[in-house]
Amino acid sequence: MINARGSAVSPPAAPRIFSPPLRVSIVGAGPAGIHAAGALAELAPGTKIDMFERLPTPYGLVRYGLAPGHAESEKFVDSLHTVLVASDFRLFCNVEIGKDLSVEDLRSSYDAVIIATGAPRDALLDIPGVELPGSFGAADFVGWYNDHPDAPQHWPLHAESVAVIGGGNVALDVTRMLLVEAQSLQATDVTDEVREGIAGSRVREVHIFVRRGPADARFSPNELRALGELPGVDVVVDAADVAPDRHIERMTKQLVHARLAVETLRGFADTAPADRTAQHRVHLHFYRQPVEILGNGKVEALRVERTDPDGYGHVTASGVCTDYPVQAAYRAIGFLGTPLAGVPFDHGRGIVSHRSGAVVDESGLPIAGLFVTGWMKRGAAGLIGAARPDARQTVETMLRQLDSFGGRRADRSRIEEVLAAGDLFPVDWEGWLRIDAAEKDLGVEHGRPRVKIGDREELVRIGTKSAVHAE
């Protein structure tokens, strides 16, 4: 087949019918896992799918990773719901693989296992002072304001000047939530506790530090514009940081999103100082990399080093450093997957070792029946929509491998025994629908579409219709 650009492309895979039907387990019920279920329903109709999720609710990143009030959040949930109900699936939330069941339990009970657990850990920032009180990972803060069951119940927002390290949309989300007006969250699904925490914030100024230039930052134009539209906030950009050079001009000609982002940043830079009258400010600093968090027992400043661009998108350290007085520093430099016992893991990249989604051992050979998709496959990069083609590639690889290896192995008796033993409290699909209804009922009480329930025990109680649970 030839695409619109005249390039050869592979024809779409034809559906495969297996007799008896395949039995596949998916570890993780976020976008990656759900799109894997959708790909199985399309490419191997009749496949029986068991989906395991350690949290009491499905949807992962869509539920717990987007900023409150995100315009696309409900759309994403509706889309994932549609994909999931079109599959022949069973949902087991509140069941943790690696704790309640092992990967080997799954491998011995299903024809195939797909790992889709995402990337919940903050990437490491290896600089002195990163362990000081007041130095935070973005994942914990995002979890707090999204009422993640494992997140802290309270968050310290005592700093007046804050550093945010990172050049992507998570850095922008963190910044917006540090400066957002609490009343603007009234129509969102956050709890009153989060809203009250935001209302008590003392943050007045945020400095965002980006190692490379404006054309290489991973800010989406929409997120940048949203930052500039925050009530009571001025965004400050040094005109020298967004001045034309050969690399910026090349990137903005080739990539629409880079052009739109740079145009937005230049609009911020062109604002006259006399027109910056807001009480809160965001300073966007490009060509700056952190070298040390300074402080005596707590964060007191961030030392950053100027980087010099080479005209090709790379930068080198200049040796010229500046200290910015801040009382808190947030690291938003990316996320890593968490190793799972029984699954080969690339610790340097924070992903499962694989080839086109087929998990491989230390010698690079595929492990029969074991696959990976999503951020555990490709790293924490790309928008939520990237989960769909990624999952399809993994499922296509899986179907080819099953043909090559043979040896159907589905026998779910061990799984059924563990789940029926009484010491687990799985939340099934009907249980999730009860949670969903309960949150919407809370929303009605508060004049909102939904109020999220953040307490794990309460989620499990509603999801299992039980009154007492042992953790």
C-alpha positions as CSV (number, residue, x, y, z in Angstrom):
1,M,0.0,0.0,0.0
2,I,1.1,3.6,-0.7
3,N,0.1,6.5,1.6
4,A,-0.7,10.1,0.6
5,R,3.0,11.0,0.6
6,G,3.9,8.2,-1.7
7,S,5.6,6.0,0.9
8,A,5.0,2.3,1.2
9,V,3.1,1.3,4.3
10,S,2.0,-2.0,5.7
11,P,-1.6,-3.0,5.1
12,P,-3.8,-3.1,8.2
13,A,-3.7,-6.4,10.0
14,A,-6.6,-8.7,9.3
15,P,-8.6,-9.9,12.3
16,R,-7.6,-13.3,13.7
17,I,-10.1,-15.8,15.1
18,F,-8.6,-18.2,17.7
19,S,-10.4,-21.4,18.7
20,P,-10.7,-21.6,21.7
21,P,-10.4,-17.8,22.2
22,L,-7.2,-16.3,23.5
23,R,-7.0,-15.5,27.2
24,V,-4.9,-12.4,27.9
25,S,-4.1,-10.5,31.1
26,I,-3.3,-6.8,31.0
27,V,-1.5,-5.2,33.9
28,G,-2.7,-1.6,34.2
29,A,-6.1,0.0,33.4
30,G,-4.9,3.3,32.2
31,P,-4.9,4.5,28.5
32,A,-2.2,2.1,27.5
33,G,-3.9,-0.9,28.9
34,I,-7.3,0.0,27.7
35,H,-6.1,0.6,24.2
36,A,-4.4,-2.7,24.3
37,A,-7.8,-4.3,25.1
38,G,-9.3,-2.3,22.2
39,A,-6.6,-3.6,19.8
40,L,-7.2,-7.2,20.9
41,A,-10.9,-6.8,20.4
42,E,-10.2,-5.5,16.9
43,L,-7.4,-7.8,15.8
44,A,-8.3,-11.0,17.6
45,P,-12.1,-10.9,18.2
46,G,-13.4,-13.1,21.0
47,T,-10.3,-12.7,23.1
48,K,-11.0,-13.0,26.8
49,I,-9.3,-10.2,28.7
50,D,-8.6,-9.8,32.4
51,M,-7.4,-6.4,33.4
52,F,-5.6,-5.8,36.7
53,E,-5.1,-2.4,38.3
54,R,-3.4,-1.7,41.6
55,L,-5.6,1.4,42.2
56,P,-9.3,1.1,43.1
57,T,-10.3,2.8,39.9
58,P,-9.4,2.6,36.2
59,Y,-8.2,5.3,33.7
60,G,-4.8,6.0,35.3
61,L,-3.2,9.1,33.8
62,V,-6.5,10.5,32.5
63,R,-8.0,10.4,36.1
64,Y,-4.9,11.3,38.1
65,G,-2.4,13.0,35.7
66,L,-4.3,15.9,34.1
67,A,-4.7,19.3,35.8
68,P,-8.2,19.9,37.2
69,G,-10.6,21.4,34.7
70,H,-8.6,20.1,31.7
71,A,-10.8,20.7,28.7
72,E,-10.2,17.2,27.3
73,S,-10.4,15.1,30.5
74,E,-14.1,14.1,30.2
75,K,-13.6,13.4,26.5
76,F,-10.7,11.1,27.3
77,V,-12.7,9.2,29.9
78,D,-15.7,8.8,27.6
79,S,-13.3,7.5,24.8
80,L,-11.6,5.0,27.1
81,H,-15.0,3.9,28.4
82,T,-16.2,3.2,24.9
83,V,-13.0,1.3,24.0
84,L,-13.2,-0.8,27.1
85,V,-16.9,-1.8,26.9
86,A,-16.4,-2.9,23.3
87,S,-14.0,-5.6,24.6
88,D,-14.7,-8.9,26.3
89,F,-13.1,-8.0,29.6
90,R,-13.1,-8.4,33.3
91,L,-11.8,-5.6,35.5
92,F,-9.9,-6.3,38.8
93,C,-9.0,-3.0,40.4
94,N,-7.3,-2.9,43.8
95,V,-5.2,-5.9,42.8
96,E,-1.5,-5.3,42.7
97,I,0.7,-7.4,40.5
98,G,3.9,-8.1,42.2
99,K,2.2,-8.1,45.6
100,D,-1.2,-9.9,45.4
101,L,-0.3,-11.9,42.3
102,S,3.0,-12.4,40.6
103,V,3.9,-11.9,36.9
104,E,4.7,-15.7,36.9
105,D,1.1,-16.4,38.2
106,L,-0.2,-14.5,35.2
107,R,2.2,-16.1,32.7
108,S,1.2,-19.6,33.8
109,S,-2.5,-18.7,33.6
110,Y,-2.9,-16.8,30.3
111,D,-1.8,-17.1,26.7
112,A,-0.2,-13.7,27.0
113,V,0.5,-10.9,29.5
114,I,0.7,-7.3,28.6
115,I,2.4,-4.9,31.0
116,A,0.9,-1.4,30.8
117,T,1.7,0.1,34.3
118,G,2.8,3.5,33.1
119,A,5.6,5.6,34.6
120,P,4.7,6.8,38.1
121,R,8.1,7.8,39.4
122,D,9.8,11.2,39.0
123,A,13.0,11.1,37.0
124,L,16.1,11.6,39.1
125,L,17.8,15.0,39.3
126,D,21.3,14.3,40.3
127,I,22.4,17.6,41.8
128,P,23.5,18.6,45.4
129,G,20.7,19.6,47.7
130,V,17.9,17.8,45.9
131,E,17.1,16.0,49.2
132,L,16.5,19.2,51.1
133,P,13.0,19.9,52.6
134,G,11.1,22.0,50.1
135,S,12.5,20.1,47.1
136,F,9.6,18.2,45.6
137,G,9.0,15.8,42.7
138,A,6.1,16.8,40.4
139,A,4.5,13.4,40.6
140,D,3.7,13.9,44.3
141,F,2.2,17.4,43.8
142,V,0.2,16.3,40.8
143,G,-1.1,13.3,42.8
144,W,-2.1,15.7,45.7
145,Y,-4.2,18.1,43.6
146,N,-5.8,15.2,41.7
147,D,-6.8,13.3,44.9
148,H,-4.7,10.3,44.1
149,P,-5.3,7.6,46.8
150,D,-1.5,7.3,47.5
151,A,-0.8,11.0,47.6
152,P,-0.3,13.1,50.7
153,Q,-3.5,14.5,52.2
154,H,-2.0,17.9,52.7
155,W,0.5,20.0,50.7
156,P,2.8,22.8,52.0
157,L,2.3,25.9,49.9
158,H,4.2,28.2,52.3
159,A,6.9,29.4,49.8
160,E,6.5,32.8,48.2
161,S,9.0,32.3,45.5
162,V,9.2,28.8,43.8
163,A,11.4,27.2,41.1
164,V,10.0,24.7,38.6
165,I,12.6,22.7,36.7
166,G,11.5,21.3,33.4
167,G,10.5,22.1,29.8
168,G,7.3,20.2,29.3
169,N,3.6,20.4,30.0
170,V,3.9,19.0,33.5
171,A,6.0,22.0,34.4
172,L,3.3,24.2,33.1
173,D,0.6,22.3,35.0
174,V,2.5,22.5,38.2
175,T,3.0,26.2,37.7
176,R,-0.6,26.9,37.0
177,M,-1.7,24.9,40.1
178,L,0.8,26.9,42.2
179,L,-0.8,30.2,41.1
180,V,-4.4,29.3,40.3
181,E,-7.2,31.1,42.1
182,A,-9.0,28.7,44.3
183,Q,-12.4,30.0,43.2
184,S,-11.7,28.9,39.7
185,L,-11.5,25.3,40.9
186,Q,-15.1,25.5,42.1
187,A,-16.4,23.9,38.9
188,T,-13.8,21.1,38.8
189,D,-13.8,17.7,40.4
190,V,-11.2,18.5,43.1
191,T,-12.1,18.0,46.8
192,D,-12.8,20.9,49.1
193,E,-9.6,20.0,51.0
194,V,-7.5,20.6,47.8
195,R,-9.3,23.8,47.0
196,E,-8.8,25.1,50.6
197,G,-5.1,24.2,50.4
198,I,-4.8,26.2,47.1
199,A,-6.7,29.1,48.8
200,G,-4.1,29.2,51.5
201,S,-1.2,29.3,49.1
202,R,1.5,32.0,49.7
203,V,3.1,31.5,46.3
204,R,3.5,34.8,44.5
205,E,6.3,34.1,42.0
206,V,7.3,31.0,40.0
207,H,10.6,30.7,38.0
208,I,10.5,28.0,35.3
209,F,14.0,26.8,34.1
210,V,14.4,25.1,30.8
211,R,17.8,23.7,29.8
212,R,17.5,24.3,26.0
213,G,15.8,26.9,23.9
214,P,12.2,27.8,23.1
215,A,12.0,25.8,19.9
216,D,13.1,22.6,21.7
217,A,10.9,22.9,24.8
218,R,8.0,20.4,24.9
219,F,5.4,23.0,25.9
220,S,2.3,22.7,23.8
221,P,1.0,26.0,22.4
222,N,-2.4,25.5,24.1
223,E,-0.8,25.0,27.5
224,L,1.4,28.1,27.1
225,R,-1.6,30.1,26.1
226,A,-3.5,28.8,29.1
227,L,-0.6,29.9,31.4
228,G,-0.9,33.4,29.9
229,E,-4.6,33.5,30.6
230,L,-4.4,32.8,34.3
231,P,-6.2,35.6,36.1
232,G,-3.9,37.8,38.2
233,V,-0.7,36.4,36.6
234,D,1.9,38.1,34.3
235,V,4.2,35.9,32.3
236,V,7.7,37.3,31.8
237,V,10.1,36.1,29.1
238,D,13.5,37.7,28.3
239,A,13.4,38.8,24.6
240,A,17.0,37.6,24.2
241,D,15.9,34.0,25.0
242,V,13.4,34.0,22.1
243,A,15.4,36.0,19.6
244,P,15.7,34.5,16.1
245,D,18.7,32.2,15.4
246,R,19.2,29.6,12.7
247,H,18.0,26.7,14.8
248,I,14.8,28.5,16.0
249,E,14.0,29.6,12.5
250,R,14.6,26.1,11.1
251,M,12.4,24.5,13.8
252,T,9.6,27.0,13.5
253,K,9.5,26.5,9.7
254,Q,9.4,22.7,10.0
255,L,7.1,22.2,13.0
256,V,3.8,24.0,13.5
257,H,3.7,23.4,17.2
258,A,7.2,24.9,17.6
259,R,6.1,27.9,15.6
260,L,3.0,28.5,17.6
261,A,4.9,28.0,20.9
262,V,7.6,30.4,19.9
263,E,5.1,33.0,18.8
264,T,3.3,32.8,22.1
265,L,6.6,33.2,24.0
266,R,7.5,36.2,21.9
267,G,4.2,37.7,22.7
268,F,5.0,37.4,26.4
269,A,8.4,38.9,25.8
270,D,6.9,41.9,23.9
271,T,4.7,42.9,26.8
272,A,5.8,46.3,28.1
273,P,7.0,46.3,31.7
274,A,4.5,49.0,32.5
275,D,1.7,46.6,31.5
276,R,2.8,44.0,33.9
277,T,0.6,44.9,36.9
278,A,-0.5,41.5,38.3
279,Q,0.3,40.5,41.8
280,H,1.7,37.1,40.6
281,R,4.4,36.4,38.1
282,V,5.8,33.5,36.1
283,H,9.3,33.9,34.8
284,L,10.2,31.6,31.9
285,H,14.0,31.2,31.7
286,F,15.5,29.3,28.7
287,Y,19.1,28.2,28.3
288,R,19.3,27.6,32.1
289,Q,20.2,24.3,33.8
290,P,20.1,23.6,37.6
291,V,23.4,22.8,39.2
292,E,22.6,22.9,43.0
293,I,19.8,23.5,45.4
294,L,21.1,25.7,48.2
295,G,20.0,25.9,51.8
296,N,20.7,25.2,55.4
297,G,18.2,22.6,56.4
298,K,15.6,23.7,53.8
299,V,15.5,25.1,50.3
300,E,16.7,28.7,50.2
301,A,17.9,29.2,46.6
302,L,18.5,27.4,43.3
303,R,21.8,27.8,41.5
304,V,21.4,27.6,37.7
305,E,24.0,27.7,34.9
306,R,23.6,29.4,31.6
307,T,23.9,27.1,28.6
308,D,25.2,28.1,25.2
309,P,23.3,26.9,22.1
310,D,25.3,25.6,19.1
311,G,22.7,26.4,16.5
312,Y,21.6,22.8,16.0
313,G,19.5,22.3,19.1
314,H,22.3,21.2,21.5
315,V,23.6,23.2,24.4
316,T,26.8,23.2,26.4
317,A,27.5,24.5,29.9
318,S,28.9,28.0,30.0
319,G,30.2,28.0,33.6
320,V,28.3,31.2,34.3
321,C,25.9,30.6,37.3
322,T,23.2,32.7,39.0
323,D,21.5,32.0,42.3
324,Y,17.7,32.6,42.5
325,P,16.3,33.0,46.0
326,V,13.4,30.5,46.2
327,Q,11.9,28.6,49.1
328,A,10.7,25.5,47.2
329,A,11.8,23.7,44.0
330,Y,9.7,21.3,42.0
331,R,11.3,18.8,39.6
332,A,9.3,18.2,36.4
333,I,11.9,16.7,34.2
334,G,10.1,13.5,33.4
335,F,8.8,10.2,34.8
336,L,10.2,6.6,35.0
337,G,8.5,3.3,35.2
338,T,8.8,1.1,38.3
339,P,10.5,-2.3,38.0
340,L,8.2,-5.3,38.2
341,A,9.5,-8.6,39.6
342,G,9.9,-11.1,36.8
343,V,10.1,-8.5,34.0
344,P,13.5,-7.5,32.6
345,F,14.0,-3.7,33.2
346,D,16.2,-1.1,31.7
347,H,17.1,1.0,34.8
348,G,18.9,3.6,32.8
349,R,15.8,4.4,30.7
350,G,13.2,3.5,33.2
351,I,11.4,1.1,30.8
352,V,10.9,-2.6,30.2
353,S,13.4,-4.1,27.8
354,H,11.6,-5.0,24.6
355,R,11.5,-5.2,20.8
356,S,8.4,-3.8,19.2
357,G,6.5,-4.6,22.4
358,A,7.8,-8.1,23.0
359,V,9.7,-8.3,26.3
360,V,13.2,-9.6,25.8
361,D,15.7,-11.2,28.3
362,E,19.3,-10.1,28.9
363,S,20.5,-11.8,25.7
364,G,17.8,-9.9,23.7
365,L,15.7,-13.0,23.1
366,P,11.9,-12.6,23.4
367,I,10.2,-14.1,26.5
368,A,7.3,-16.2,25.4
369,G,3.9,-14.6,26.2
370,L,5.2,-11.4,27.8
371,F,4.6,-8.0,26.3
372,V,4.7,-4.3,27.1
373,T,2.9,-1.1,26.0
374,G,2.6,2.5,26.9
375,W,5.1,4.5,28.9
376,M,6.7,1.3,30.3
377,K,7.5,0.5,26.6
378,R,8.6,3.9,25.2
379,G,9.2,6.1,28.1
380,A,7.1,9.0,29.5
381,A,6.8,10.9,26.2
382,G,4.0,11.7,23.9
383,L,0.4,12.8,24.3
384,I,-2.3,10.5,25.7
385,G,-3.5,9.7,22.1
386,A,-0.1,8.0,21.4
387,A,-1.2,5.1,23.5
388,R,-3.5,3.8,20.8
389,P,-1.0,3.1,17.9
390,D,1.6,2.0,20.5
391,A,-0.8,-0.6,21.9
392,R,-1.7,-1.8,18.4
393,Q,1.9,-2.4,17.5
394,T,2.3,-4.5,20.7
395,V,-0.8,-6.6,20.0
396,E,0.3,-7.2,16.4
397,T,3.7,-8.3,17.7
398,M,1.9,-10.5,20.3
399,L,-0.2,-12.3,17.6
400,R,2.8,-12.9,15.5
401,Q,4.7,-14.4,18.5
402,L,1.9,-16.6,19.5
403,D,1.9,-18.1,16.0
404,S,5.7,-18.6,16.2
405,F,5.9,-20.0,19.7
406,G,2.6,-21.9,19.9
407,G,2.1,-23.5,23.2
408,R,-1.3,-22.1,24.3
409,R,-1.2,-21.9,28.1
410,A,-4.5,-20.5,29.4
411,D,-5.5,-22.0,32.7
412,R,-6.9,-19.4,35.1
413,S,-7.6,-21.7,38.0
414,R,-4.7,-20.3,40.1
415,I,-6.0,-16.7,39.5
416,E,-9.5,-17.7,40.3
417,E,-8.3,-19.3,43.6
418,V,-6.4,-16.2,44.7
419,L,-9.2,-13.8,43.8
420,A,-11.8,-16.0,45.6
421,A,-9.6,-16.6,48.7
422,G,-11.2,-13.7,50.6
423,D,-8.1,-11.7,51.5
424,L,-8.3,-9.4,48.5
425,F,-11.0,-6.9,47.7
426,P,-11.1,-6.5,43.9
427,V,-13.2,-3.7,42.5
428,D,-14.8,-5.0,39.3
429,W,-16.5,-3.0,36.5
430,E,-19.8,-2.8,38.3
431,G,-17.9,-1.6,41.3
432,W,-16.3,1.2,39.3
433,L,-19.7,2.2,38.0
434,R,-20.9,2.5,41.6
435,I,-17.8,4.7,42.4
436,D,-18.5,6.8,39.3
437,A,-22.1,7.3,40.3
438,A,-21.1,8.2,43.9
439,E,-18.7,10.9,42.7
440,K,-21.4,12.3,40.4
441,D,-23.8,12.4,43.3
442,L,-21.3,14.3,45.3
443,G,-21.0,16.7,42.4
444,V,-24.7,17.3,42.4
445,E,-24.5,18.1,46.2
446,H,-21.8,20.7,45.5
447,G,-23.1,22.1,42.2
448,R,-20.5,20.4,40.1
449,P,-20.4,17.6,37.5
450,R,-18.3,15.5,39.9
451,V,-16.3,15.5,43.1
452,K,-13.6,13.0,43.2
453,I,-13.2,10.6,46.1
454,G,-9.6,10.4,47.1
455,D,-9.7,8.0,50.1
456,R,-8.6,4.5,49.1
457,E,-10.7,2.8,51.8
458,E,-13.8,4.7,50.8
459,L,-13.3,3.9,47.1
460,V,-12.9,0.2,47.9
461,R,-15.9,0.2,50.3
462,I,-18.1,1.6,47.5
463,G,-16.6,-0.5,44.8
464,T,-17.0,-3.8,46.7
465,K,-20.1,-3.0,48.7
466,S,-18.2,-4.0,51.9
467,A,-17.9,-2.1,55.1
468,V,-14.5,-3.3,56.4
469,H,-11.3,-3.8,54.5
470,A,-7.8,-4.8,55.6
471,E,-4.9,-3.2,53.9
